[in-house]
């Protein structure tokens, strides 16, 4: 991932040094497991644990020659030891993915923990903002058209709910992949017994895999990337709505805009929603990684390496990018600008037509034929907007309405109170403990 979209803590998890550190951890734990089961002397397990670890430069130097990073890692560690017994026990009975699988699981779990913290921070912001704007009345839209009234607080809680579900999806995927595999070259424990795997799993806080080939099923990894893509899509939904509300002529919401920030190189007057637009674009990248992951879940028989190369790109990039996206979303939501006067202007420009459903229900309740009611309200709505007059005035002049034994004052009193559309706001908030 490019530096522009990379934050340090997440980047550190996916650096080569971090990967090799986890490889060495797995090798050491495997030796500890053997020692605890009486398979090797404890001093051999301790010898590797006490040695200097490795240098990335040396591993890369060896890898350039032999074209196999796991063997390069093994050689770089072994060459630091002079005792043949210790050298012989290091990586004995293990295949590459007995080390790489649990190490990658640990990386995924640590990275997922950061993502969960990011989401929790945003959810705190959303709850706080929702409470602040519980009664910030605004027009809600369907198909890009003003439909009925809502409140900004409800919209913010809807975003909260999206991220909460995304967080749960990631948690479930993480639980599924929290397994340890040390079952050998084809999953049959031909050298090391299942008890070694069980002990290593116990030490690492993982569950022993029920059954594997040389590798874990890649559908477990797919679940992780799908969860990341789900969260990215949730971010896109939020960012897209902010963009829509910030359009010229609407201008109800706007992302933060710094004092010296520039919106356009050519047009100084513009305040482009660059962060929200960026988030929408980057969501496409993470969904692309999910699509890529779907195409590498199948391998030949007990294993080939067709999945390996893409995974080296997918997991670091997807986690790093999502971490960046969540940090920017937190910035946008924490500093979200709200313009009540523009919101009210947009409501006023509907000339009461956003109460069309209440008018329709009122007239039907008075015994008016549903089809006649619909056409009366529809035609009156169109005319009200065209002539810039309140819909109740247009309805009052309608010949159809004049033939009805209904008071226009009764209609006005019954249909145009915003509280009729918002009477359940507190009930919605109560579902979130607010």
Secondary structure by P-SEA (a helix, b strand, c coil): ccccccccaaaaaccaaaaaaaaaaaaaaaaaaaaaaccccaaaaaaaaacbbbbaaaaaaaaaacccaaaaaaaaaaaacccaaaaaaccccccccccaaaaaaaaaaaaaaaaaaaaaaaaaaaaaaaaaacccbbbbbccccccccccaaaaaaaaaaaaaaaaaaaaaaaaaaccccccccccccccccaaaaaaaaaaacccccccccccccaaaaaaaaaaaaaaaaaaaaaaaaaaaaaccccccccccccccccccccccccccaaaaaaaaaaaaaaaaaaaaaaacccccccccccccccccccaaaaaaaaaaaaaaaaaaaaaccccaaaaaaaaaaaccccaaaaaaaaaaaacccaaaaaaaaaaaaaaaaaacccaaaaaaaccccccccccaaaaaaccccccccccaaaaaaaaacc
